[in-house]
Amino acid sequence: MASENNIQPSVAAQWGDQLLEEGAGDVFGKTRQEPERKKREKAAEKEHDELLKTIGQLTVERDFLQRFCDECGYDPGEVPGRKGQPS
């Protein structure tokens, strides 16, 4: 293949290895990187779950503070001591 395309055999071998490392082997079956890929996917899934949990917590806290401000008549955008003055 390398001689047909006028490239060095080492370059063709490098390209083949890179192609398999990037996951092209999934088309043909298991790759050499399968365990590492699964580990990365699991870590990404765990990080995604943690981010969703954090977003949920922050949403609850924001809603609580908004209700508190509404009940007390407090405007969080207002600068203390400058009532009625442009900021």
N, C-alpha and C positions, 0 to 999 in steps of 0.2 A: 504494500500500500504506500509506504514512504517513497519508494523509487518511482511508482506510478505518478505520484504528485510532486516529485522533485523536492522532497524535504528530508531532513536528517531523520534516521530511525529513532534517535533518542528524543527528538521533538515529538514525533508521532506517539511514542510511548508515554511521554509526559502528558500529552493531550488526552490520551486514553485514560490514564490514571486520574487526571483532573475531572474528566467526565464522570467516572464512577464515583469519585468523592462527592460530587455535586448532587448525586442521587439518581443519575440516569440508569443505574443498575436496577432500580425499582421496576423498570419496564420489563426487564428480563428475569427478575427474581431478586433474591436477597443480595445485598451489597456487603462489602467489607466494613462499611461504616454503619451498618444497621444498629448495633447496640448504642453507639454514640448518638445517633440520630434520635433514637427512642429516649435516651437520657435528656437530650436537649428539649424534646417535645414535652416531656414530663415536667421539666423545670419551667418551661414557658407556660404550661397549663397552671402550675402552682402560682406563678407570678400573676397570671391573669385572675385567678381566684382571689388572691390577696388584694389586687387592685379593685376588684368588684366589691369586696368586703369593705375596703376603705371608702370607696365612693358611697356605699350605702350608709356607713356610719356618719360621714360628713353631711350627707343629705338630711339625715335625722337631726343632727345637731343644728344645721342651718334652719330647718323648719321649726325646731323648738325655739331658737333665738328669735326668729321672725314673729312667731306667735307671742312671745314674751314682749317684744318691742311694740307690737300692735296693741296688746292689752294695756301696756303702761303709757302708750302715747309717745314713745320715744322714737325719734327719727335717726337711724344710725348714720345717715349722711350729713347730719347737722354737726357743725363744729361747736363744742361747748363755749359759751361766753360770747358768741357772735350771733345771737338770735336776731333774725330780721336783717342782718347785714350780708351783703354779697360776699361770697368766699373767694 
